[in-house]
Amino acid sequence: MLRLLLFAVSYLASDCAGADLGALRFPSAQSINIWKLRAKTAQADDDNGLHARAASFPVSTFTQPLDHFHNTTDATFEQRYWVSTRHYTPGTDAPVIVLDGGETSGTGRLSYMDTGIVDILAKATGGVGVVLEHRYYGKSVGVQNFTTDNLRWLNNEQALEDSANFMRNVKFSGIDEDLTAPNTPWIYYGGSYAGARSAHMKVLYPDLVFGAIASSGVTHAALSNWEYMDVIRTYADPICSANLVRSIEVVDEALRSPNLHDSIKALFNLSGLASDQDFVSILQSPIGAWQDKNWDPAVGDTAFDDFCAALNGNMTDLADVEQDVRLPDGLTVNAALPNYAQYIIDVTSNAWNYVASCTATLEECFGTSDDSRYQVYDISQTWRLWMFQVCTQWGYFTTGPPSPKTPAIISRLLDLDYLHKVCVQAYPPGQFFSIPPLPNVTPVNVLGNFAIAADRLAIIDGEQDPWRPDTPHSQYYAKPRADTVTRPFKLIPGAVHHWDENGLANSSAEPPEIQAIHQQEVAFVQAWLQDFKKPGANATSRV
């Protein structure tokens, strides 16, 4: 919903058309450059190869109008979905557990229907499990290309109505029962961007959505998302965090100095890059790997920890962070900075070696001044999807902190003007639609923002999630609230991004905090279902 454009910018990330959406975690023109470099070697998204679980859950489609509200087109598209009936008990008012696919291919979510949250809840309730792919993502695409005009139906309102229309009207193959809402209780689950959508569905369609779980749900949209990096600074290994802060201080200071400017770029083998902002935007790239940490090694990765190990070198104490080294060219820098540079440069050491992967000039690989590079519209350019949502409704531009008193682990040169310019570059005005001058976050935030709440809406977040500042558990802006069965409000200790979504076939092998949250989710969903009563009439209007 969901390593350089957030994820957001989400999962504010995943497996879309062969290139990692994680490269789009920090929205900017540079993130697209890196996405394209990674796409050259990425394996295409293949339902029969990359996602073997798809064989267990055959794909179906549901016909949706491209425009639900304004009659701007009579075009339709086929929205993909997958169904699990392995635990289904007919005739018992058992629920449908639907997982919102968010901003990626639905195939990337099938594991959650196999051993994750969908399977956990379906098994506990005798229900049917569903993964529903989001419009425009995966193969749920109803346009010929991704021009500005053709993307105008990619917004929160249209996508929410897709889910509502599906819930009202779907007929599941092989199931004789009518399982449509509101005559059947539907439990709506989403993580990250999809978590916000889960909360929005409960607020906007309370007659259709009997219960909802918003995991790491980013219900607050914002232009600047500086807090994302501040969370990482706070919870990262203290030596690594301190090395990042000092390294960025040294880089920013050197870039301000005529005598040191060229030398600091040369240290990273990036002398050929004209823009200082383009230069520092590359340096932030490894940090987004924090979001990929997960309690299950088969799901997460160790890229951030590997980066910290490389950055720290032999340092074992915070006092070591203050050490300086003099380089052969006479440049004196903090001891960690050469390690940082080598990590960015070395093709053998890590997944973030963008410099070595560049086979053209540095300006051609990493420059952001050429608008035409961002005006390729064919459907292989899947980066255009979440970026369009960022530029129109969600924001989340990862700037440096606004106060000089707040330590920074990314350059303070990364300001809103630099990061937002990609919106103007990539989405020139069309005949029928133009993007707003800045993302219009009001339609998202008016739905509840940090205070979003409803009976049978569960808010689940991770203590160390860099997206937590944009959720109802925001440690910066949200107010505390009670945790009740009717309105669960749970923070998973030590967790990062929607850690409750995945699970193991042998649940006893999960960490205690993951076993606990899964047990709590089962308990409150079972309690909710005890209150379900079939409505006397099919009143399914949107509120």
CORPETA-V886670 format. One record per run of one state. SS is the DSSP state (a for helix, b for strand, c for the rest). FROM is the first residue (numbers start at 1). TO is the last residue. If there is no record, write none. Layout:
ss = <SS/SS>
from = <FROM/FROM>
to = <TO/TO>
This chain:
ss = <c/b/c/b/c/b/a/b/c/a/c/a/c/b/c/b/c/b/c/a/c/a/c/a/c/b/c/a/c/a/c/b/c/a/c/b/c/b/c/a/c/a/c/a/c/a/c/a/c/a/c/a/c/b/c/b/c/a/c/a/c/a/c/a/c/a/b/c/a/c/a/c/a/c/b/c/a/c/b/c/a/c/a/c>
from = <1/5/7/15/17/19/21/25/26/29/40/52/57/59/66/76/85/96/101/106/110/111/115/117/126/128/133/149/152/156/170/186/192/193/205/211/216/222/225/227/236/238/257/261/268/276/284/285/293/303/313/318/323/324/327/332/335/337/346/354/358/362/367/371/375/383/395/398/416/427/442/446/449/452/457/463/468/471/489/493/507/510/512/530>
to = <4/6/14/16/18/20/24/25/28/39/51/56/58/65/75/84/95/100/105/109/110/114/116/125/127/132/148/151/155/169/185/191/192/204/210/215/221/224/226/235/237/256/260/267/275/283/284/292/302/312/317/322/323/326/331/334/336/345/353/357/361/366/370/374/382/394/397/415/426/441/445/448/451/456/462/467/470/488/492/506/509/511/529/543>
